[in-house]
Amino acid sequence: MGDPVPKNSAVIDRRYNAWLNRFAWLSAVATLLLICSGGMVTSKGVGLAVPDWPTTFGYNMFLFPVSKWIGGIFFEHTHRLIASTVGVLTLILAVWLWFAESPRWVRMLGLLAVGVVILQGILGGLRVTMLKDQIGIFHACLAQAFFALMVIIALVTSRSWREHVAAIRDGKLLRAIALLTTVLIYVQLALGATMRHQHRDLSITDFPTAYGQWIPDTSLAAITTINAARDRVGMSDVSATQIWLQMAHRFGAVLIAIGAIWFFVSVHREKISPLRGLSTAWLIGVFVQICLGAWSIWSNKAADVATTHVAVGATLLGLGAIICAFCSRRIETPVFPTHQLGSDPAIV
């Protein structure tokens, strides 16, 4: 009689491919680097440093002389090169997933990633040729969604995903908290992209107050006074809509912090692994992000600080996607290889 298999043992799917998973994570990290590069281009206001597309000052993009990579051209041109690299990595990943022993839905994720990266490249080109800030905002939002997709692909090809995991008690509540917080993070990133692509000075110049008040006065008289003060220091005028857009960004940060704390407490109370480590990283990341947001204001939106703020925001979205995937995973009875089961009919 064969020895029974322990009920809580981890059963690893034999289709796990370590090199495929490493390549998927490499592609996800390259996507994060691309987002950082795009954030730097926007923060420095050099998105139109290269006025043509898909060429670069008439050159084939890949043959543009390095000696001409100067000033804003350097940031915009390297952004295009990184984007091209991510496109190639995504195509290779999709082909690899298709020919590997991957479930059909994972293969479909690979194809979806190819479609999204192509659309993203087209949007980037249209932003240059059509000079539309709205396209730039959509381009930035789609980039964040694409990064989350790449992280999910890396997750579902990982060993930890393919291991059998115990069912989560109160799973519906945890899923709801994780999903709501992740959606709020995405909305927060969209608000940030909208503010960055306005190509204007900070709408609110102080923190944690807003022009000396917790809730800013945006009456016509107050806006006139604010703009007069901004004119004296050479800052662009601001509207009530722009002020409330930034206030919405601040309120969103508070809601996200509440969601991350709630999830952290719930997971640690139930001692759920591997969500404990993920929830800790998520919570720490949220507070780091709030500090970066404050620093962005205090530094008058310094490009390196603002870009780090964008990078950490994308990382929080990626963590949220991973957490939501784990919380939503359906627990199925593992199938054991025959040689592990022995001949005990009670087990077979």
N, C-alpha and C positions, 0 to 999 in steps of 0.2 A: 504494500500500500504506500503510495507516495505521501510525502509530508504536505499537510494543508498549507495553502498560501495565506499569510497573515492578512487580516481584513484591512489594516491600515497601511499596508506596504504600497510604495509607489511603483506603478507599473508604467514603464516607458515605452512609448510607441516606437517600434523598430524603424519607422520611416524617418526618424530624426536624422538630419544631415547637418553636422557641425559647421562645415564650410559654407553651406547655404545660409545658415543662420548668421554667421559672421559677416557674410557679404550683405545680408539684409540690414544688419546693424550699421555697417559701413555706409550703406546708401542712406540710411536715416540720419546719421551724423553729418554726411555731406549735405543733406537737405537743410539741416539746422545751420550749417555754415553758410549756405546760400541765403537763408533768411537773415542771418547776421550781416552778410554782405549787402543785401537789399536795404536793411535798416540803416546801414552806414551811408549808402547812396542817398536815401531820403533825408537823413539827419543832416547831412552836409549840403543838401540842396543841389546835387550834381547829377540828377537823373537825366538831364538833357545835355550833359557834357559831350556826349557823342550824339550828333543830330540825326544820324541815319541808322537804318536797320533793314535787313540783317547784316549789312556790311558795317564796317567801322571806318569812317572817313574815306569810303570808297574801297577800302581793302577787304579782302576776305577776312572774316573775324579772326581766324586762327593764324593769319599771316601778318597781322598788324605789327609793325616794328616795335620792339620793346623800348627803344629809345624815345618813342612818342608816348609812353605810358607816364604821363606827368599830370600833377594836379588832380582835378576832378575826373579827367579821362581815365586815370588809373583805377579809381573806384568803380566807375561805370563799366569799363571794359573787363575788369576782372570779374565783376558780377555776371557779365554775359558768359565768360569762360566757365565759371563755376556752374552756371545754369546748364550749359551744354554738357558738362561732366555729369551732373545729376541726371540729365536726360538719358545719357548713355548707360549709366549705372541702372536706372529704372528699367530700361529695355532689356538689359542683360538679366536683371532679377526676374522679370516677367517670363522670359524664355526659360530660365533655370527652374522656376516654379512649375512651368508647364510640363517639363520633361522629368521633373523629380516626382517622387511618390507623394505628391501633395493632394489633399482633398480638393474636390472640384471648386468649392467656394473660395479656397485659398488661391487657386489659379485665377479665379475671376477677380480677386483683389489685385493680383499682379497686372491683369489687363486694364483694370480700372485706373491703376496708378499710371500706366502708360498714357491713357487717354487724358488724365488730368495734367500730366507734365507737358503734354503737347499743347493743351489749351493754355496752360500757364505761360509757355513760351510765346504763343501767339498774342496773349494779352500784354506781355511785356513789350513786344514789338509795336503793338497798336498804341500803347501808352506814349511811345516815342514819336510815332508818325502822326497820331491824331491829337496829341497835346491835351488829353482829357484827364483831369485829376480823378474823375469818377472811375475810369478804367484802372488807374493806379490803386485806388482803394480796393476794388474787387480783386486785383492782382495780389495785393497783400493778404487779403482775407483767404483767398484760394490757396496761397502758399502755406498758411497755417493749417488748413484742412488737409493739404497734401502731406505735410509733415506728420500729422496725426495718423494718416493712412499708412505711411511708411513705417511708423512705429508699431502699428497694429500688425503689419506683415512680419516685421522682425519678431514681435512677440509670439505670434502663432506658429512660427518656425523654430521656436526655442525649445529647449529641453523642459523647462519648468511648465510651459503650456501643455506639453504632451504627457506630463505625468498625471496620474489619477489624483484628484484632490478631494478632500472631504467636503460634504455639503455645508453651506453656510447658513447658520440659524439667523432668522430675521433678514434673509437675503433681499427681500423686496424693499425694505427700508434702506438698507445699505446701497442698493442699486439706485434708488430714488435720490439719495443724498449725493452719490457720486456723479450721477448723470446731470442733476441740476447744477452742481458746482462746476462741472466741466463745461456745460453750456454757458454758464455765466463767464467762465474764463474766455471762451471763444467770443462772446459778445464784447467783453472787455478789450480783447485784442482788436476787434473790429472798430471800437470807439477810438482806440489808440491810433490805428491806421488812418482813420478819418482825420484826426487832429494833425498827424504828421503830414498828410498829403495836402493840407491847407497851405503849407509853405509859409506860415506866418509865425510871429513871435508867440510866446506863451500867452494864452488867454487870461490866465491867473498867475500872478508873479510871486505869490507867497503861499506858504504851507506851514501848518495845517489849516490856517484860516484862509479866507478868500477876500482879498482887499480889506483885511482887518476884521472881517466878520465870519461867523461860522456858516451863515446862509447869506450869500451876497445880495446886495440891493442892485437889481438890474432895471430899475426905472429909467426913463429917458434922461432925467436930470443926473442920476447916478452914473449912467454910461457916458454922458457928456463930461462929467468931472474926471472919470477914470481915463478917458481918451486924452483929455488935456494933460493929465499927469504923464501918460505914456508918450505923448508928443514931445514933452520936455526932455525925455531921455532917449529920443530917437526910435521908439518902438511903434509898430504899426497899430492902427486903431482896432478895436475889438467890438463885437456885437454881443447882445444879450444871449443870442443863440450859442455863440462860441463859448461864452462863460458857462452856460448850463451844460454844454457838451462835456466840458472838463469836470464840472461838478458831478455829472452822471458817471464819469470815469472814477471819481473818488468814491461815490456811493457804491459803485460796483465792486471796488476793492474791499469795502467793508463786508458786503454780502458774501464774497468769495472767502474771506477770512473766517466768517461764521460757518460756512459750509465745510471748509477744511478742518476746523476745530471739531465740529460735530462728527465728521467722519472719523477723525483720529480717535476721539473718545469712544465712539461706538465700536470701532475695530479692536482697540486695546482692551475694552471691557470684556469682549468675547474671545480675546486671544486668538484672532484669526491670522494664520500664516498662509501666504506671504504678504497679506495686506498690511500687516503691522509696519514692516519696513517701508512699504510704498506710502502709507499714510503719513509716516514720520517725515519722509523726504518731501512729500506734498506740502505739509504744514510749514516746514522750514522754508521751502521755496516761496510760499506765499508771503511770508514775513520779509524775506530777502527782497522780494519784488516790490513790496510796499516801501521799503527803505530806498530802493533804487528809484521808485517813482518820486519820492520826496527829494532825493538827490538831483534828479533831472530838473526839478523846479529850482532848487537852490543854486544849481550850476548854470541856470539859464539855458537849459536843454543842450548841454555839452554833448557832442556827437558820440564820444565813446561811452558816456554814461547812458545816453538814450538807446544806443545799440545794445548794450548789455541788458537794459530793461526789456528790449524786444526779445533777446535771446532767452532770458529767464522766463518770460511769458510763454514763449513757444515750448520750452521745456515743461512748464506746468501743464500746458495743454496735452503734451505727449504723455505725461504721467497720468493725467486724468483719463486719457484714452485707454491706457493699460489697466488702470483700476476699474473702469467701467467694463472692460472686456472680462476681467476676472470675476467681477460681481455678476455678470450676465451669463457666464458660461453654464451651459447645461451639464449636469453631472450624470454621466452614463456609467453603467456597469462595465468595468474593464474586461477585455478579452485576453485571457492568458494563453501563451503558447502551450501546446500539448505537452511538450517535454517538461514544463514546469509543474504540471498538474498531476503527473503520475497516473496511477490506474484506479484511484479511489473513486467508485461510482458516485459517492455522495458529493464529491467535488465536481466530477465531470457531469 
